[in-house]
Amino acid sequence: MAATLPSQRPTWKALAARAREVPTHHLRTLFAADPSRGSSLVAEGAGLYLDYSKNLLDAEVVDLLIELAAECGVFERRDALFAGAPVNSTEHRAALHSALRLPEGTSLVVDGVDVAAEVHRVLSRMRAFAEDVREGRHTGATGKRLTNVVNIGIGGSDLGPVMAYEALRHYSDRDLTLRFVSNVDGTDLAEALRGLSPDETLFIVSSKTFSTAETLTNATSARRWLTDALGEAAVAAHFVAVSTAAERVAAFGIDPARTFGFWDWVGGRYSMESAIGLSTMIAIGPRRFAELLAGSHAMDRHFATAAPRENLPVLLGLIGVWNRTFLGHPAVAVLPYDQYLHRLPAYLQQLTMESNGKHVTEEGLRVDYPTGAIYWGEPGTNGQHSFYQLLHQGTTVVPADLIVVAQSLNPLAGHHDLLVANALAQAAALAFGRPAAEVRAAGADEPLVAHRQMDGDRPTNVIMLDRLTPYSLGSLVALYEHAVFVQGALWGIDSFDQWGVELGKQMAAAIVPELTDAPTDPERDSSTRALIERYRARRQP
Ligand code: G6Q
């Protein structure tokens, strides 16, 4: 049977028809017509609560979205994902991040290999090393305790570890200093090393392929910084690697006994719970790291087994499709009301946009509907004092996910109620707005009524955690991983490849020699040529 787009399906067309009716409703009228929305359009699982009632949909639309997902094979694909089938079809690989958090003693055999056993072998080596560092048994070349840990990696080998370290700082060993270097801009490494003493510094070079230009350049400079102070022999005690490419690691000079492996079935942006999480484990300790894995595993089980109407990743994913594809909203704002989650928007930017920013289906058909939304954000309440103006009154509707934590880890008198009140108020203000009549009734001067009136009807999800713990963070991360999967599966795209990032990398490699003495490629466009010439004229010797 020839491949077709999901947009050809009658259920898709029924949803498109429902979307055309949306402008005739308002969240005010939807809530007035069904006062139970706030308790019926909600779901709970793996320690998280999702209130999706303030979206422009009703139970019937949710049912249609679930029907469409079923017709598009989303639930079969979910089962294939967990079973280790090659769901990353363009790279012929499984995407088995869920196997990283299988409990010890379980088994999952893929292509004759028990991947769960492999995972626990590596976890046990990570545990031993992390404990040695935390307890000062693994010392530097001069015998000093290694109290500074610098993770060098980029993209998936950086964003997860940074986000997790920041999110779980409360649980981290405060005697340790953790720093993260990703940008090939020398400033990143220079600033990360400022104030650190080489004899107390451990470098973790995190690179799945161990061929990423930025990471190898940073690792080489870090190595020089260390050996200039302590000599070549110090590399063995001060450098470890996390990679699937053992030979390249050895060629760089890192001891294979200090190399922590993972597998090609772990995608970069899905790798924070593999050995790529070594910095996280050193910071919070193996027991807390196990809780992180347990939280993700609980969400995996929830995704695999809960009925679609009660299934958080299914609901969050389908609401994303409704807002992006059927209502046409181009972006999603991620608004964590927890300072510890301040890097979550950056982390989710990669997870969502690198996974679902695709314009062809797995069969290579050009889609005729919008796919992956632009994810961005900042922690509340900071965002409220900057860009929320556009969220409330701008001409682009930006649906938002507000993440609220019930119990503060730093309960200073008066702070947390104010924080939570702001989150709840913003979600309600975005939904219900402020009609002109209300503004007038409040005594506003007539010329200001139009300025002070707010349309509302801005969709939001509220995700509530009881407390930010390794477990709830694991659950939250897996929620988004699987919501992204649901969207990609419905759109018919491969959420696990990233071909779009190749071209720029290749072109940069070709431009490098032209920035010094190689002649400029005459085929280059006039803009790039002129910029190269301008740079060469100003370049530092
Ligand atoms: C993630 C991407 C990408 C990758 C980096 C780093 O899904 O593939 O962000 O993580 O390019 O790659 P290495 O870990 O191989 O250095």
Residues whose N, C-alpha, C, O or C-beta is under 5 A from the ligand:
A	BS01	G6Q	I154 G155 G156 S157 S206 S207 K208 T209 F210 T212 T215 G267 G268 R269
